[in-house]
Amino acid sequence: IINCKTCGSVAVPPEDLPVILPEAVTLDGVASALKKMPEFYQTTCPKCGENAERETDTSQHFTLTSSIVDAVFNISAKILPIDHAYLLSEALLQHLPWLPEVNAGVHDISVADGNGWKQDHKSGFYYPSKRSKLSIRIPKKRLGEMQLLIGKTLDLGEYKIQIIKSLEPKKMSEMQIVFAKYVVCGEDLSEDEFLQKSYQQLQTLGINPKKMLAGLKREIKTADKILHTRSLMVADLSKSESVKLQEQGIGSHRLLGCGLFVPQKGIDRVDAV
């Protein structure tokens, strides 16, 4: 594959196949060594003739890891506060006290208005529908223990969530755009500072993002403090980078839904979610 800024991903012409990989390659880590060899990746686009780059991630056609999954449940709830992350995590810990030990992540039970949801942003409440789901990101080997939730009622104080049944676990996606609704940040952190901090966290994972976009600021209330967060979209990841980021996330407070990335089809509405 050849990546062109104008034409996007373009297949190598049949007459130029096979692409011969260089022999003098020095392996010094998990990242592709080809990224350090401009003599290999610098080329021209077969369509427009402009400067372009060969794909250097030779692990693109890999077997998608299944070590981390989202355990998904159908639920029933009459009403929930939009800011329910802390209440939900505390209720889940009553039944699954081992969640912090496995670095589990709990997705909040909300989506944008529509798709069966009604949100009253002024009052701070919404009314879940039959399509509402509870999703918890865990190691696949702990899936069996998650079945203990079926039939249970999560006690969120004034609010109750009944766990109806488990659904097929969701594997991490190969999509190359991912989105986190909440990433913990300082209250006074500027957008540029937030992006720089996020970039550094991604690099710690061995991920070198090409495109990043900061979104809405939000607050999450806990028993003793307020967490300041911001949404983050990361685009143009390789498939392996995307899976790694979904598996590991960035930042703290995963049980409150922070730092958890999900596939995103595009960036048009990232500032609205």
C-alpha positions in Angstrom: 0.0 0.0 0.0 1.1 3.5 -0.8 -0.2 6.4 1.4 -0.8 9.6 -0.5 -1.9 12.9 1.1 -4.1 13.6 -2.0 -5.4 10.1 -3.0 -5.3 8.3 0.3 -4.3 4.7 0.4 -3.4 3.5 -3.1 -2.6 -0.1 -4.1 0.8 -0.8 -5.7 0.3 -1.3 -9.4 0.4 -5.0 -10.5 3.4 -4.4 -12.7 5.4 -3.2 -9.6 4.7 -6.3 -7.6 6.1 -7.9 -5.6 7.5 -5.1 -3.4 10.9 -6.3 -2.2 11.7 -5.5 1.4 15.3 -4.3 2.1 17.7 -6.9 3.5 19.9 -4.6 5.6 17.3 -4.0 8.4 18.3 -3.4 12.0 15.6 -4.5 14.5 15.7 -2.3 17.6 12.2 -2.5 19.1 8.6 -3.3 18.4 8.1 -0.5 15.9 8.7 -1.3 12.2 12.4 -0.7 11.3 11.3 0.3 7.9 10.1 3.6 9.3 13.7 4.6 9.7 14.6 3.8 6.0 13.4 6.7 3.8 15.1 4.9 0.8 12.3 2.4 1.1 9.2 4.3 2.2 9.7 7.5 0.1 8.1 7.0 -3.3 5.5 8.6 -5.6 1.8 8.1 -5.9 0.7 5.8 -8.8 -2.4 7.9 -9.3 -1.3 11.6 -9.1 2.5 11.3 -9.2 3.0 13.4 -6.1 5.4 12.4 -3.3 4.0 9.6 -1.1 5.1 7.0 1.3 4.9 3.2 1.3 3.2 1.6 4.2 5.9 0.5 6.7 3.7 -1.5 9.1 4.2 -5.0 7.8 2.1 -6.3 10.6 -1.1 -4.9 9.1 -2.4 -8.4 8.2 -2.2 -9.8 11.6 -4.5 -12.0 13.7 -6.5 -9.5 15.8 -5.6 -10.0 19.4 -8.3 -11.3 21.7 -6.6 -10.8 25.0 -8.8 -7.8 25.9 -12.5 -7.5 25.1 -15.6 -5.5 26.1 -18.0 -7.6 28.1 -21.4 -6.3 27.0 -24.8 -6.6 28.8 -28.4 -5.7 28.1 -29.7 -3.6 30.9 -32.9 -2.0 32.2 -33.0 1.4 33.9 -35.8 3.9 34.2 -33.6 7.0 34.7 -29.9 7.8 35.1 -27.9 10.9 35.8 -25.7 11.8 32.8 -22.8 12.0 35.2 -23.1 8.5 36.6 -19.5 7.2 36.2 -18.6 7.2 39.9 -21.9 5.7 41.0 -21.7 3.0 38.4 -18.1 2.0 39.2 -18.9 1.8 42.9 -21.9 -0.4 42.3 -19.9 -2.7 40.0 -17.2 -3.0 42.6 -19.7 -4.4 45.0 -20.1 -7.4 42.7 -16.7 -7.5 41.0 -14.1 -6.2 43.5 -11.2 -7.5 41.3 -11.8 -5.0 38.5 -9.0 -2.6 39.6 -6.5 -5.6 39.7 -6.9 -6.2 36.0 -6.9 -2.6 34.9 -10.5 -2.9 33.8 -12.4 0.0 32.2 -16.1 0.8 32.5 -17.8 2.6 29.6 -20.4 5.1 30.6 -24.0 4.3 29.6 -24.7 7.1 27.2 -24.6 8.0 23.5 -25.5 11.1 21.6 -29.2 12.1 21.4 -31.0 9.8 19.1 -30.6 6.1 18.5 -33.2 5.3 21.1 -31.9 7.7 23.8 -33.4 10.8 25.2 -31.1 13.1 27.2 -32.3 16.1 29.2 -29.1 18.1 29.4 -30.6 20.9 31.5 -31.8 18.6 34.2 -28.7 16.3 34.0 -30.7 13.1 33.4 -31.6 10.8 30.6 -33.9 7.8 30.1 -32.2 4.6 28.8 -34.0 2.5 26.2 -34.1 -1.2 25.5 -31.0 -0.8 23.4 -29.0 0.5 26.3 -25.8 -1.4 27.0 -23.3 -1.8 29.8 -19.8 -2.4 28.5 -16.8 -3.3 30.7 -13.3 -3.7 29.2 -11.5 -6.7 30.7 -9.0 -9.4 29.9 -10.8 -12.2 28.0 -9.8 -14.8 30.5 -12.1 -13.1 33.1 -15.2 -13.2 31.0 -16.6 -16.2 32.9 -16.6 -14.3 36.1 -18.6 -11.5 34.5 -21.6 -13.8 34.2 -22.1 -13.3 37.9 -23.7 -9.9 37.0 -26.6 -11.5 35.1 -29.9 -11.0 37.0 -28.2 -8.6 39.5 -29.4 -5.1 40.2 -26.7 -2.5 40.4 -27.5 -0.1 43.3 -26.6 3.5 42.3 -28.4 5.0 45.4 -31.5 6.6 44.0 -31.0 4.8 40.7 -31.1 1.1 39.8 -29.7 -0.8 36.8 -30.9 -4.3 36.2 -28.5 -6.6 34.3 -30.7 -8.5 31.9 -28.4 -10.8 29.9 -24.9 -10.9 28.4 -24.2 -10.4 24.8 -21.4 -11.4 22.5 -18.1 -9.9 23.7 -16.7 -7.2 21.5 -13.1 -7.5 20.3 -10.9 -4.4 19.8 -11.4 -2.9 16.4 -8.9 -2.5 13.6 -10.4 0.9 12.6 -7.7 3.5 12.3 -9.6 6.3 14.0 -10.4 6.0 17.7 -12.1 8.3 20.2 -12.0 8.6 24.0 -14.9 10.6 25.5 -13.0 11.3 28.7 -9.3 11.8 29.2 -8.3 13.2 32.6 -6.5 16.6 32.4 -5.8 19.6 34.5 -8.6 22.1 35.0 -6.5 25.0 33.5 -4.8 22.9 30.8 -5.0 24.6 27.4 -6.0 22.6 24.3 -2.5 22.7 23.0 -1.1 21.6 26.4 -3.7 18.8 26.6 -2.7 17.6 23.1 1.0 17.7 23.9 0.4 15.7 27.1 -1.7 13.2 25.3 1.0 12.9 22.6 3.6 12.1 25.2 1.4 9.4 26.7 0.8 7.8 23.3 4.5 7.8 22.6 5.1 6.0 25.9 3.0 3.2 24.4 5.1 3.2 21.3 2.4 5.0 19.3 3.3 8.0 17.1 0.0 9.6 16.2 -0.2 11.6 13.0 -3.5 13.3 13.7 -5.1 14.3 17.0 -8.1 16.4 17.8 -9.3 17.6 21.3 -13.0 17.8 21.9 -15.4 18.9 24.7 -14.5 19.5 28.3 -16.4 17.6 30.9 -16.4 17.0 34.6 -16.9 13.8 36.5 -17.9 14.0 40.1 -16.7 11.5 42.7 -17.2 11.3 46.4 -14.5 13.8 47.2 -13.4 15.6 44.1 -14.2 16.7 40.6 -12.2 15.2 37.7 -11.6 17.5 34.7 -11.6 15.7 31.4 -11.5 16.3 27.7 -12.4 14.1 24.7 -9.7 13.0 22.3 -9.7 11.7 18.8 -6.6 10.0 17.3 -6.5 9.3 13.6 -4.3 7.6 10.9 -3.2 4.9 13.3 -1.9 1.6 12.0 -4.1 -1.3 12.8 -1.7 -2.6 15.4 -1.5 0.8 17.0 -5.2 1.1 17.1 -5.7 -2.2 18.8 -2.9 -1.4 21.3 -4.5 1.9 22.2 -7.9 0.4 22.7 -6.4 -2.3 24.9 -4.2 -0.1 27.1 -5.7 3.4 26.9 -4.0 6.4 28.4 -4.3 8.2 31.7 -6.0 7.3 34.9 -9.5 6.5 36.3 -10.4 3.7 33.8 -13.2 2.6 36.1 -14.8 6.0 35.6 -14.6 5.6 31.8 -11.5 7.7 31.3 -8.8 6.9 28.7 -11.0 4.3 27.0 -10.9 4.4 23.2 -13.6 3.2 20.9 -13.7 3.0 17.1 -14.7 6.3 15.3 -15.9 6.4 11.7 -14.9 10.0 11.1 -13.9 13.3 12.7 -16.9 15.4 11.6 -18.7 15.2 14.9 -15.9 14.7 17.4 -16.5 18.1 18.9 -20.1 17.2 19.6 -19.7 14.0 21.6 
